[in-house]
């Protein structure tokens, strides 16, 4: 995924310093799920042991070159994790990447 997709994922919060495998796997998720995973990955200190265990589960899935499942979480875990902030983050990232692409085209 190149061009506007890269701008979208940077706007969503994927850190280019993260391992390439992490970035690739995060980009394979639906955008709202990707946003929720990014929120987990950027937390420095958890107040909830449950959320911390979800972070460890996510890292394990990201690190596994051949995970047993296509998703790092079960349906119930996704239901707990996903919220309106992720929907808004995706909308903002789309707007920012659209503006970045428009600016790039106007400079050419």
Phi and psi in radians as a Rosetta constraint file:
Dihedral C 1 N 2 CA 2 C 2 CIRCULARHARMONIC -2.176 0.35
Dihedral N 2 CA 2 C 2 N 3 CIRCULARHARMONIC 3.069 0.35
Dihedral C 2 N 3 CA 3 C 3 CIRCULARHARMONIC 1.174 0.35
Dihedral N 3 CA 3 C 3 N 4 CIRCULARHARMONIC -2.142 0.35
Dihedral C 3 N 4 CA 4 C 4 CIRCULARHARMONIC -1.074 0.35
Dihedral N 4 CA 4 C 4 N 5 CIRCULARHARMONIC -0.569 0.35
Dihedral C 4 N 5 CA 5 C 5 CIRCULARHARMONIC -1.074 0.35
Dihedral N 5 CA 5 C 5 N 6 CIRCULARHARMONIC -0.736 0.35
Dihedral C 5 N 6 CA 6 C 6 CIRCULARHARMONIC -1.081 0.35
Dihedral N 6 CA 6 C 6 N 7 CIRCULARHARMONIC -0.745 0.35
Dihedral C 6 N 7 CA 7 C 7 CIRCULARHARMONIC -1.089 0.35
Dihedral N 7 CA 7 C 7 N 8 CIRCULARHARMONIC -0.697 0.35
Dihedral C 7 N 8 CA 8 C 8 CIRCULARHARMONIC -1.083 0.35
Dihedral N 8 CA 8 C 8 N 9 CIRCULARHARMONIC -0.848 0.35
Dihedral C 8 N 9 CA 9 C 9 CIRCULARHARMONIC -1.215 0.35
Dihedral N 9 CA 9 C 9 N 10 CIRCULARHARMONIC -0.564 0.35
Dihedral C 9 N 10 CA 10 C 10 CIRCULARHARMONIC -1.130 0.35
Dihedral N 10 CA 10 C 10 N 11 CIRCULARHARMONIC -0.753 0.35
Dihedral C 10 N 11 CA 11 C 11 CIRCULARHARMONIC -1.132 0.35
Dihedral N 11 CA 11 C 11 N 12 CIRCULARHARMONIC -0.561 0.35
Dihedral C 11 N 12 CA 12 C 12 CIRCULARHARMONIC -1.248 0.35
Dihedral N 12 CA 12 C 12 N 13 CIRCULARHARMONIC -0.455 0.35
Dihedral C 12 N 13 CA 13 C 13 CIRCULARHARMONIC 2.135 0.35
Dihedral N 13 CA 13 C 13 N 14 CIRCULARHARMONIC 0.103 0.35
Dihedral C 13 N 14 CA 14 C 14 CIRCULARHARMONIC -1.131 0.35
Dihedral N 14 CA 14 C 14 N 15 CIRCULARHARMONIC 2.229 0.35
Dihedral C 14 N 15 CA 15 C 15 CIRCULARHARMONIC -1.508 0.35
Dihedral N 15 CA 15 C 15 N 16 CIRCULARHARMONIC 2.102 0.35
Dihedral C 15 N 16 CA 16 C 16 CIRCULARHARMONIC -1.080 0.35
Dihedral N 16 CA 16 C 16 N 17 CIRCULARHARMONIC -0.276 0.35
Dihedral C 16 N 17 CA 17 C 17 CIRCULARHARMONIC -1.408 0.35
Dihedral N 17 CA 17 C 17 N 18 CIRCULARHARMONIC -0.263 0.35
Dihedral C 17 N 18 CA 18 C 18 CIRCULARHARMONIC -1.142 0.35
Dihedral N 18 CA 18 C 18 N 19 CIRCULARHARMONIC 2.696 0.35
Dihedral C 18 N 19 CA 19 C 19 CIRCULARHARMONIC -0.967 0.35
Dihedral N 19 CA 19 C 19 N 20 CIRCULARHARMONIC 2.539 0.35
Dihedral C 19 N 20 CA 20 C 20 CIRCULARHARMONIC -0.966 0.35
Dihedral N 20 CA 20 C 20 N 21 CIRCULARHARMONIC -0.707 0.35
Dihedral C 20 N 21 CA 21 C 21 CIRCULARHARMONIC -1.072 0.35
Dihedral N 21 CA 21 C 21 N 22 CIRCULARHARMONIC -0.700 0.35
Dihedral C 21 N 22 CA 22 C 22 CIRCULARHARMONIC -1.070 0.35
Dihedral N 22 CA 22 C 22 N 23 CIRCULARHARMONIC -0.845 0.35
Dihedral C 22 N 23 CA 23 C 23 CIRCULARHARMONIC -1.056 0.35
Dihedral N 23 CA 23 C 23 N 24 CIRCULARHARMONIC -0.778 0.35
Dihedral C 23 N 24 CA 24 C 24 CIRCULARHARMONIC -1.084 0.35
Dihedral N 24 CA 24 C 24 N 25 CIRCULARHARMONIC -0.786 0.35
Dihedral C 24 N 25 CA 25 C 25 CIRCULARHARMONIC -1.216 0.35
Dihedral N 25 CA 25 C 25 N 26 CIRCULARHARMONIC -0.671 0.35
Dihedral C 25 N 26 CA 26 C 26 CIRCULARHARMONIC -1.089 0.35
Dihedral N 26 CA 26 C 26 N 27 CIRCULARHARMONIC -0.719 0.35
Dihedral C 26 N 27 CA 27 C 27 CIRCULARHARMONIC -1.171 0.35
Dihedral N 27 CA 27 C 27 N 28 CIRCULARHARMONIC -0.350 0.35
Dihedral C 27 N 28 CA 28 C 28 CIRCULARHARMONIC -1.369 0.35
Dihedral N 28 CA 28 C 28 N 29 CIRCULARHARMONIC -0.256 0.35
Dihedral C 28 N 29 CA 29 C 29 CIRCULARHARMONIC -1.458 0.35
Dihedral N 29 CA 29 C 29 N 30 CIRCULARHARMONIC 2.724 0.35
Dihedral C 29 N 30 CA 30 C 30 CIRCULARHARMONIC -0.990 0.35
Dihedral N 30 CA 30 C 30 N 31 CIRCULARHARMONIC 2.612 0.35
Dihedral C 30 N 31 CA 31 C 31 CIRCULARHARMONIC -0.976 0.35
Dihedral N 31 CA 31 C 31 N 32 CIRCULARHARMONIC -0.728 0.35
Dihedral C 31 N 32 CA 32 C 32 CIRCULARHARMONIC -1.176 0.35
Dihedral N 32 CA 32 C 32 N 33 CIRCULARHARMONIC -0.698 0.35
Dihedral C 32 N 33 CA 33 C 33 CIRCULARHARMONIC -1.171 0.35
Dihedral N 33 CA 33 C 33 N 34 CIRCULARHARMONIC -0.692 0.35
Dihedral C 33 N 34 CA 34 C 34 CIRCULARHARMONIC -1.028 0.35
Dihedral N 34 CA 34 C 34 N 35 CIRCULARHARMONIC -0.775 0.35
Dihedral C 34 N 35 CA 35 C 35 CIRCULARHARMONIC -1.038 0.35
Dihedral N 35 CA 35 C 35 N 36 CIRCULARHARMONIC -0.775 0.35
Dihedral C 35 N 36 CA 36 C 36 CIRCULARHARMONIC -1.096 0.35
Dihedral N 36 CA 36 C 36 N 37 CIRCULARHARMONIC -0.687 0.35
Dihedral C 36 N 37 CA 37 C 37 CIRCULARHARMONIC -1.155 0.35
Dihedral N 37 CA 37 C 37 N 38 CIRCULARHARMONIC -0.718 0.35
Dihedral C 37 N 38 CA 38 C 38 CIRCULARHARMONIC -1.066 0.35
Dihedral N 38 CA 38 C 38 N 39 CIRCULARHARMONIC -0.729 0.35
Dihedral C 38 N 39 CA 39 C 39 CIRCULARHARMONIC -1.003 0.35
Dihedral N 39 CA 39 C 39 N 40 CIRCULARHARMONIC -0.725 0.35
Dihedral C 39 N 40 CA 40 C 40 CIRCULARHARMONIC -1.146 0.35
Dihedral N 40 CA 40 C 40 N 41 CIRCULARHARMONIC -0.688 0.35
Dihedral C 40 N 41 CA 41 C 41 CIRCULARHARMONIC -1.261 0.35
Dihedral N 41 CA 41 C 41 N 42 CIRCULARHARMONIC -0.435 0.35
Dihedral C 41 N 42 CA 42 C 42 CIRCULARHARMONIC -1.572 0.35
Dihedral N 42 CA 42 C 42 N 43 CIRCULARHARMONIC -0.164 0.35
Dihedral C 42 N 43 CA 43 C 43 CIRCULARHARMONIC -1.205 0.35
Dihedral N 43 CA 43 C 43 N 44 CIRCULARHARMONIC 2.277 0.35
Dihedral C 43 N 44 CA 44 C 44 CIRCULARHARMONIC -1.544 0.35
Dihedral N 44 CA 44 C 44 N 45 CIRCULARHARMONIC -0.671 0.35
Dihedral C 44 N 45 CA 45 C 45 CIRCULARHARMONIC -2.449 0.35
Dihedral N 45 CA 45 C 45 N 46 CIRCULARHARMONIC 2.175 0.35
Dihedral C 45 N 46 CA 46 C 46 CIRCULARHARMONIC -1.608 0.35
Dihedral N 46 CA 46 C 46 N 47 CIRCULARHARMONIC 2.477 0.35
Dihedral C 46 N 47 CA 47 C 47 CIRCULARHARMONIC -1.624 0.35
Dihedral N 47 CA 47 C 47 N 48 CIRCULARHARMONIC -0.290 0.35
Dihedral C 47 N 48 CA 48 C 48 CIRCULARHARMONIC -2.014 0.35
Dihedral N 48 CA 48 C 48 N 49 CIRCULARHARMONIC 2.199 0.35
Dihedral C 48 N 49 CA 49 C 49 CIRCULARHARMONIC -1.126 0.35
Dihedral N 49 CA 49 C 49 N 50 CIRCULARHARMONIC -0.565 0.35
Dihedral C 49 N 50 CA 50 C 50 CIRCULARHARMONIC -1.135 0.35
Dihedral N 50 CA 50 C 50 N 51 CIRCULARHARMONIC -0.818 0.35
Dihedral C 50 N 51 CA 51 C 51 CIRCULARHARMONIC -1.131 0.35
Dihedral N 51 CA 51 C 51 N 52 CIRCULARHARMONIC -0.634 0.35
Dihedral C 51 N 52 CA 52 C 52 CIRCULARHARMONIC -1.126 0.35
Dihedral N 52 CA 52 C 52 N 53 CIRCULARHARMONIC -0.682 0.35
Dihedral C 52 N 53 CA 53 C 53 CIRCULARHARMONIC -1.186 0.35
Dihedral N 53 CA 53 C 53 N 54 CIRCULARHARMONIC -0.577 0.35
Dihedral C 53 N 54 CA 54 C 54 CIRCULARHARMONIC -1.152 0.35
Dihedral N 54 CA 54 C 54 N 55 CIRCULARHARMONIC -0.674 0.35
Dihedral C 54 N 55 CA 55 C 55 CIRCULARHARMONIC -1.073 0.35
Dihedral N 55 CA 55 C 55 N 56 CIRCULARHARMONIC -0.780 0.35
Dihedral C 55 N 56 CA 56 C 56 CIRCULARHARMONIC -1.119 0.35
Dihedral N 56 CA 56 C 56 N 57 CIRCULARHARMONIC -0.686 0.35
Dihedral C 56 N 57 CA 57 C 57 CIRCULARHARMONIC -1.107 0.35
Dihedral N 57 CA 57 C 57 N 58 CIRCULARHARMONIC -0.744 0.35
Dihedral C 57 N 58 CA 58 C 58 CIRCULARHARMONIC -1.093 0.35
Dihedral N 58 CA 58 C 58 N 59 CIRCULARHARMONIC -0.814 0.35
Dihedral C 58 N 59 CA 59 C 59 CIRCULARHARMONIC -1.071 0.35
Dihedral N 59 CA 59 C 59 N 60 CIRCULARHARMONIC -0.682 0.35
Dihedral C 59 N 60 CA 60 C 60 CIRCULARHARMONIC -1.074 0.35
Dihedral N 60 CA 60 C 60 N 61 CIRCULARHARMONIC -0.743 0.35
Dihedral C 60 N 61 CA 61 C 61 CIRCULARHARMONIC -1.155 0.35
Dihedral N 61 CA 61 C 61 N 62 CIRCULARHARMONIC -0.727 0.35
Dihedral C 61 N 62 CA 62 C 62 CIRCULARHARMONIC -1.157 0.35
Dihedral N 62 CA 62 C 62 N 63 CIRCULARHARMONIC -0.623 0.35
Dihedral C 62 N 63 CA 63 C 63 CIRCULARHARMONIC -1.336 0.35
Dihedral N 63 CA 63 C 63 N 64 CIRCULARHARMONIC -0.420 0.35
Dihedral C 63 N 64 CA 64 C 64 CIRCULARHARMONIC -1.355 0.35
Dihedral N 64 CA 64 C 64 N 65 CIRCULARHARMONIC 2.049 0.35
Dihedral C 64 N 65 CA 65 C 65 CIRCULARHARMONIC -1.179 0.35
Dihedral N 65 CA 65 C 65 N 66 CIRCULARHARMONIC -0.414 0.35
Dihedral C 65 N 66 CA 66 C 66 CIRCULARHARMONIC -2.363 0.35
Dihedral N 66 CA 66 C 66 N 67 CIRCULARHARMONIC 1.246 0.35
Dihedral C 66 N 67 CA 67 C 67 CIRCULARHARMONIC -1.161 0.35
Dihedral N 67 CA 67 C 67 N 68 CIRCULARHARMONIC 2.669 0.35
Dihedral C 67 N 68 CA 68 C 68 CIRCULARHARMONIC -1.223 0.35
Dihedral N 68 CA 68 C 68 N 69 CIRCULARHARMONIC -0.399 0.35
Dihedral C 68 N 69 CA 69 C 69 CIRCULARHARMONIC -2.189 0.35
Dihedral N 69 CA 69 C 69 N 70 CIRCULARHARMONIC 2.663 0.35
Dihedral C 69 N 70 CA 70 C 70 CIRCULARHARMONIC -1.305 0.35
Dihedral N 70 CA 70 C 70 N 71 CIRCULARHARMONIC -0.269 0.35
Dihedral C 70 N 71 CA 71 C 71 CIRCULARHARMONIC -2.234 0.35
Dihedral N 71 CA 71 C 71 N 72 CIRCULARHARMONIC 2.568 0.35
Dihedral C 71 N 72 CA 72 C 72 CIRCULARHARMONIC -1.319 0.35
Dihedral N 72 CA 72 C 72 N 73 CIRCULARHARMONIC -0.280 0.35
Dihedral C 72 N 73 CA 73 C 73 CIRCULARHARMONIC -2.304 0.35
Dihedral N 73 CA 73 C 73 N 74 CIRCULARHARMONIC 2.743 0.35
Dihedral C 73 N 74 CA 74 C 74 CIRCULARHARMONIC -1.350 0.35
Dihedral N 74 CA 74 C 74 N 75 CIRCULARHARMONIC 2.959 0.35
Dihedral C 74 N 75 CA 75 C 75 CIRCULARHARMONIC -1.029 0.35
Dihedral N 75 CA 75 C 75 N 76 CIRCULARHARMONIC -0.739 0.35
Dihedral C 75 N 76 CA 76 C 76 CIRCULARHARMONIC -1.131 0.35
Dihedral N 76 CA 76 C 76 N 77 CIRCULARHARMONIC -0.689 0.35
Dihedral C 76 N 77 CA 77 C 77 CIRCULARHARMONIC -1.151 0.35
Dihedral N 77 CA 77 C 77 N 78 CIRCULARHARMONIC -0.726 0.35
Dihedral C 77 N 78 CA 78 C 78 CIRCULARHARMONIC -1.069 0.35
Dihedral N 78 CA 78 C 78 N 79 CIRCULARHARMONIC -0.734 0.35
Dihedral C 78 N 79 CA 79 C 79 CIRCULARHARMONIC -1.041 0.35
Dihedral N 79 CA 79 C 79 N 80 CIRCULARHARMONIC -0.656 0.35
Dihedral C 79 N 80 CA 80 C 80 CIRCULARHARMONIC -1.218 0.35
Dihedral N 80 CA 80 C 80 N 81 CIRCULARHARMONIC -0.727 0.35
Dihedral C 80 N 81 CA 81 C 81 CIRCULARHARMONIC -1.373 0.35
Dihedral N 81 CA 81 C 81 N 82 CIRCULARHARMONIC -0.715 0.35
Dihedral C 81 N 82 CA 82 C 82 CIRCULARHARMONIC -1.286 0.35
Dihedral N 82 CA 82 C 82 N 83 CIRCULARHARMONIC 2.456 0.35
Dihedral C 82 N 83 CA 83 C 83 CIRCULARHARMONIC -2.637 0.35
Dihedral N 83 CA 83 C 83 N 84 CIRCULARHARMONIC 3.129 0.35
Dihedral C 83 N 84 CA 84 C 84 CIRCULARHARMONIC -1.082 0.35
Dihedral N 84 CA 84 C 84 N 85 CIRCULARHARMONIC -0.477 0.35
Dihedral C 84 N 85 CA 85 C 85 CIRCULARHARMONIC -1.060 0.35
Dihedral N 85 CA 85 C 85 N 86 CIRCULARHARMONIC -0.614 0.35
Dihedral C 85 N 86 CA 86 C 86 CIRCULARHARMONIC -1.199 0.35
Dihedral N 86 CA 86 C 86 N 87 CIRCULARHARMONIC -0.693 0.35
Dihedral C 86 N 87 CA 87 C 87 CIRCULARHARMONIC -1.094 0.35
Dihedral N 87 CA 87 C 87 N 88 CIRCULARHARMONIC -0.782 0.35
Dihedral C 87 N 88 CA 88 C 88 CIRCULARHARMONIC -1.147 0.35
Dihedral N 88 CA 88 C 88 N 89 CIRCULARHARMONIC -0.669 0.35
Dihedral C 88 N 89 CA 89 C 89 CIRCULARHARMONIC -1.093 0.35
Dihedral N 89 CA 89 C 89 N 90 CIRCULARHARMONIC -0.693 0.35
Dihedral C 89 N 90 CA 90 C 90 CIRCULARHARMONIC -1.158 0.35
Dihedral N 90 CA 90 C 90 N 91 CIRCULARHARMONIC -0.748 0.35
Dihedral C 90 N 91 CA 91 C 91 CIRCULARHARMONIC -1.076 0.35
Dihedral N 91 CA 91 C 91 N 92 CIRCULARHARMONIC -0.774 0.35
Dihedral C 91 N 92 CA 92 C 92 CIRCULARHARMONIC -1.123 0.35
Dihedral N 92 CA 92 C 92 N 93 CIRCULARHARMONIC -0.720 0.35
Dihedral C 92 N 93 CA 93 C 93 CIRCULARHARMONIC -1.114 0.35
Dihedral N 93 CA 93 C 93 N 94 CIRCULARHARMONIC -0.700 0.35
Dihedral C 93 N 94 CA 94 C 94 CIRCULARHARMONIC -1.085 0.35
Dihedral N 94 CA 94 C 94 N 95 CIRCULARHARMONIC -0.762 0.35
Dihedral C 94 N 95 CA 95 C 95 CIRCULARHARMONIC -1.110 0.35
Dihedral N 95 CA 95 C 95 N 96 CIRCULARHARMONIC -0.798 0.35
Dihedral C 95 N 96 CA 96 C 96 CIRCULARHARMONIC -1.115 0.35
Dihedral N 96 CA 96 C 96 N 97 CIRCULARHARMONIC -0.735 0.35
Dihedral C 96 N 97 CA 97 C 97 CIRCULARHARMONIC -1.217 0.35
Dihedral N 97 CA 97 C 97 N 98 CIRCULARHARMONIC -0.587 0.35
Dihedral C 97 N 98 CA 98 C 98 CIRCULARHARMONIC -1.123 0.35
Dihedral N 98 CA 98 C 98 N 99 CIRCULARHARMONIC -0.773 0.35
Dihedral C 98 N 99 CA 99 C 99 CIRCULARHARMONIC -1.145 0.35
Dihedral N 99 CA 99 C 99 N 100 CIRCULARHARMONIC -0.695 0.35
Dihedral C 99 N 100 CA 100 C 100 CIRCULARHARMONIC -1.106 0.35
Dihedral N 100 CA 100 C 100 N 101 CIRCULARHARMONIC -0.730 0.35
Dihedral C 100 N 101 CA 101 C 101 CIRCULARHARMONIC -1.169 0.35
Dihedral N 101 CA 101 C 101 N 102 CIRCULARHARMONIC -0.716 0.35
Dihedral C 101 N 102 CA 102 C 102 CIRCULARHARMONIC -1.117 0.35
Dihedral N 102 CA 102 C 102 N 103 CIRCULARHARMONIC -0.723 0.35
Dihedral C 102 N 103 CA 103 C 103 CIRCULARHARMONIC -1.126 0.35
Dihedral N 103 CA 103 C 103 N 104 CIRCULARHARMONIC -0.705 0.35
Dihedral C 103 N 104 CA 104 C 104 CIRCULARHARMONIC -1.106 0.35
Dihedral N 104 CA 104 C 104 N 105 CIRCULARHARMONIC -0.731 0.35
Dihedral C 104 N 105 CA 105 C 105 CIRCULARHARMONIC -1.205 0.35
Dihedral N 105 CA 105 C 105 N 106 CIRCULARHARMONIC -0.622 0.35
Dihedral C 105 N 106 CA 106 C 106 CIRCULARHARMONIC -1.254 0.35
Dihedral N 106 CA 106 C 106 N 107 CIRCULARHARMONIC -0.384 0.35
Dihedral C 106 N 107 CA 107 C 107 CIRCULARHARMONIC -1.434 0.35
Dihedral N 107 CA 107 C 107 N 108 CIRCULARHARMONIC -0.249 0.35
